[in-house]
Amino acid sequence: MKNELEKFVAENREAFDDRMPGADVLARIQQRMGHTEAAPAKKGIVVSFRTIRWVAAACVVVMAGLGIWWMNLDSQQDQVLAGVIQKQQESKVQDTKEQETENKEIGNQGTEELSPAAIVTAPTASFVAKVDQRKEMLFANLGNMESASTRIAAAMKAYDMKNADRDIVDALFHTMNNDPNTNVRLAALEAIAKFHRESYVRKQLTAALKKQKDPIVQVELIQVLTKMKQTSILGELEKLVKDVNTDKEVKDRAYASLLTLGS
């Protein structure tokens, strides 16, 4: 059957070639054969590479301009701030100068109101008044017989003085020779010994050795006079050593000092 159909087609090809299939038939055939026409492509916008380069260059220029503007703005702000700070400093300097001028004027006015004699006399009188006040307080404390600690503190106050006048030295000697408390006497002796380089003090210390009856103070007084190398006490030391009523510690101290000063 197949060979007969092929033979018929071959013999009648011309009759088949002058006929065209219908449009719908042709479409179905092409679809089956995979020859359908492609859908029309969508149109797009084409941008050249040169245009892209120009746009990029423009962006760079704009960004550079913004950077320069920002830097200039910061610089202007710094200049403004520096100007404000400088004005503040100048104002402070001016205020200081004005204050110094006012102080000088006040000082000059105060000087003009006082005579040269008053300028010298006023501080001196004030100083003397303070010294006299301190001396009176010291004497009052040394004579406070109700408190031995107050008298000791007064003696230590005298010891702290760089220079002690005759009145203070006499008050200390009186305390050393007559106070009923041994500790107060020792404190007074210590304060006096600080000024031993003065001839008046050396003389009074030597004389005190004859008057002193407190054994503890006697021992300390002999030691002070020995350190001072006061050879004038040798005679008194011999008396103490020979006296049977002399305390043993005093006798031993006196004998040691005799050896030291007599050698």
Buried (B, 14 or more C-beta within 10 A) or exposed (E): EEEEEEEEEEEEEEEEEEEEEEEEEEEEEEEEEEEEEEEEEEEEEEEEEEEEEEEEEEEEEEEEEEEEEEEEEEEEEEEEEEEEEEEEEEEEEEEEEEEEEEEEEEEEEEEEEEEEEEEEEEEEEEEEEEEEEEBEEBBEBBBBEEEBEBBBBBBEBBBEBEEBEEEBBEBBBEBBBEBEBBBBBBBBBBBBBBBBEBEEBBEBBBBBBEEBEBBBBBBBBBBBBBEBEBEEBEEBBBEBBEEEEBBEEBBEBBBBBBEEBEE
